Amino acid sequence: MTRKPGLLSVRAMDIVIRAELPGEEKIIDDLHLAAFGEEKLPRLLAALRSSGHWRYSFVAEAEGEVVGHVAFTRGWVDAPERLAEVAVLSPLGVRPDVQKRGVGRALVAHGVSVLAGEGWPVVFLEGDPRYYSRLGWEAGGPHGFEPPSTRIPAPAFQIVKLPAYEPWITGRLVYPEAFWLTDSVGLRG
C-alpha cells in the first residue's frame, strides 16, 4: 500500500499534519475546549493570533477532520549578553476521542522540526513533565533558564534545545503580552 506524502500513521490512525488554514479558528477553539475545558484557551489563541508574536500553528487532520492542534509563538530570553528570540509552545490540544494515540507527539515533533529547520535556538513550554520528557523535553532550570513567573512549577518549565542554540542564551523567559492579558501563565490557587 502506498501512502500519500505527509501521511503519518499513529496507532491505527492516519493523520496529516499541516498549517492551520484561515477559517479554522472556531474548530481549533472547540478542540481545545473539549480537550481542557478551559474557557481562557480560545481567548489566549485569539490574543496570540492578533499579537504579532504568532509564528506557527499546525493541525493534525484525520479523515478530513481536525483532531489536534499546536501553536508556537515568539518569546525572548533576557540573557546577560542581549535579548534572544526563542519559541514558546502553547497550546497543544488533542480531541479527547483520539488522545493517547500519538497525535500530540506527532504535532510536537513536526513543530520542533520546523523550528529547528528555521534556526530557532530553543523552545519553551509549561506542561506535564511525565508527558513531555518522553518527547525529549527537559526542565529549564538546570540549563540556566528561569520561568517568567513564580507560579510555574520548576518541573513544568521545560525546554528543548535546537541546533542553533548557543551557550550564552540563558536567563529569564519573557512571554508575549497576550499570555499575561489572558492570565495564561502558571497555576492559580
N, C-alpha and C positions, 0 to 999 in steps of 0.2 A: 504494500500500500504506500503510495506517495503522499506526503504531507505538503500542504501549501507552505511557501516561505513565511517565516514568522509564526507558524503554528507550533505551540508548545503543548505537550501532554503532561498534565498534572493530576495524578491519582484518578485515572479513568475519566478525565475530562479534558477536552482540547480547548485551549484558550489562545487568543491573540492579544498581545499587549501592544497598544498603540497610544498615540497622543489623544488627549481629550478633544472632542470636537465642539465647535460652537453649538449652543442649544442643549448640551448635555448637563448643564449645571444642576437642574432640578433632579435629574436621575441620580447624579452623584450626591447631592444633598440628602435625598431619600435613602440612598445606600448607607451613608454614614449615620443617619438617624436610626436605621434598622440595626446597624452593627453595634452602636454605642448607646443609643437612647438619649444623647446629649443634644439639646436644642442649640447650644452655642457652636457646634461644629459647622452648620451651614452659615452662621454669622461669621465665623473665622474664615471660611472659604471665600465668602463674598468680600470680606475686608482684604484678604490676601490678593485676590484676583484684581482688585482695583488699586492696590498699593504701589504698584511699580516694582515690587520685590518678587513677584510671582515669576518663577523661571520655568518649571516643568510640571506637567500634570499628565499622568498616564492612567489608562484604564485597562482592565482585563475584561475581555469580551468572550463569552461562551454562547454558542448557538444564537448569535445576534443580540445578546443581552449583556449589559454592563454588570459584571459580578464583583469587581474590585476596583479600587482607586488609590493612587498615591500622588502626593504633591510635594514639590521641592521649592523652597523659596530661598532668597538671598539673606544671609546674615553676615555678621562680622565677628572676628576675634580681635579684641583690643589687646594686641600684642605689644610688648615693650618697644619694639622697633617701629611699628606702624600698624594701622588697621589692616587686617587681612580679610578679603571677601571669602566667605565659606557658604556651604549649602546647609539648609535645615530641612529634614524630612518631617512633614506634618501636614495633614494627617495621612494615615494608612487605614483603609477600611475594606472589609470583605463582606459581601452579603451573607447573613447568617446561615442560609441553607447550603452554602458551598465552603464554609470555613473548615479549616483543618484538612484541606486538600492541596495545599501548596500554592494557592493563588497569591497570598500575601508575600510569600517567599519569592515568587517569580516577579512580582511587581517591584519589590525592593531590589532584587538583583538587576533587573533591567534598568531601573533608575540610577543605581550606583554605577553601572557600566557606562551609561550615557554621561554622567557627571565626570567619571574618570577620563573618558574619551575627549571631553571638552576642557580638561585641565583644571578642574576644581581640586583644591588640596585636601579637603576634609569635609565630612558630612556629620551633622549632629542630629540627635533626636532625644525626646523624652519618651521612654517606653519600658515595657516589661523586660528586664534582663534575661529572664528564663526563655523568652521567645527570641529576642534579637541576638543573644550570644550565640545561638545556633546558626545565625546568619553571618557571623564574623564580627559583630559589633563588640566593643569593649567599653568599660567605664572610662569617662573622660578625665577624671581627676588624676589618676596615675600618669597620664600623658601631659600634665601641666595645664589642663583646661579647667575653667571654673564655670559653673552654671550661671545663667542670667538671673536666677532668683534662688533664695534660700528655701523656697517651697518645693524645689525639685530634689527628691531624694538622690543621694550620690549614686546608688546603683542604677537608677533610671536615666541618669545623664550619660548618654553613650555617644560614641564616635566610631567612625571607620575612616582611617587614613587612606588617601588615594595616592597614586604615583607622583602627583605634583606637590605633595606635602613637603615642606621644608622645616627643619628643626626650630627655626626662630618663631614659628607660628604656635604660640602658647599664650594663654591669658583667658580673660573672661569672654564668654559668648555674648553677643549683643543681638537680640531679636529685633526684627522689624516692628514698628509701632502697632501693626494690626494684632499681634499676639497680646499686647497689653490692653488695647482698647476693647478686646472681646473677652478679657480675663481668662486667657487660654494658656497661662504659664503656671506650671507646677500644680500642686494639690492644695485644695482649700479644705479647712475644717477637718 
